[in-house]
């Protein structure tokens, strides 16, 4: 029987031999997680979508959201692909699965799943210690926000993604869970689609106390319906930034800014 120290040493060598060295990330949020884990050096390719972190300025591009360049990806010889399902079309997702390259699929539907995903990605990258540390920090930050902004009766919130046509977020979308941290409830949390299309009539019927949108013209349009509680109370609020759209560690700081907008007196 091998001594325990020798067995552990062999396991460590085996893990090192299996550690990935060339990673392609197919979502900005996943790229951010890799950077937050201190593993930017492993990224050889990223799918672009918005501004990149400075640490990834020189990393090769493999396309943009919904437009993956498979040939370019293969030329980078990755030994791990990080995939957000919605970042590429169904046909290309199937193609990726046939490449005989390990693919880690990540799609958190709530904030607890996000912290678990951070840990899982860290393990995939051979950075388990960094993953445990970052996950613990995120959980601590999340607990603090929940405690600060909790309400006995949550505020009814309509989160506008786009208009026209009018889109919002459903109950299975991570932004819906984020609203609950701020002491709010997504008025369309009963819808299962991540980004359902809704009607103005449906919003009027659910009568939100707060309406959130990314730009002022979208908010101003609601003033045509003064019977809405959000309009009557003057609670047509701008989402502070786009950080909520990227589920990574930075999302919690974006969430803190949103909570401050929704409940400035807390």
Secondary structure, 3 states (H helix, E strand, C coil): CCCHHHHHHHHHHHHHHHCCCCEEEECHHHHHHHHHCCCHHHEEEEEECCCCCHHHCCCEEEEECCEECHHHHHHCCCCEEEECHHHCCHHHHHHHHCCCCCEEECCCCCHHHHHHHHHHHHHHCCCHHHHHHHHHHHHHHHHHHHHHHCCCCCEEEEECCECCCCECCCCCCHHHHHHHHCCEEECCCCCCCCCCECCHHHHHHHCCCEEEECCHHHHHHHHHCCCCHHHHCCCEEECCCCHHHCCCCCHHHHHHHHHHHHCCCC
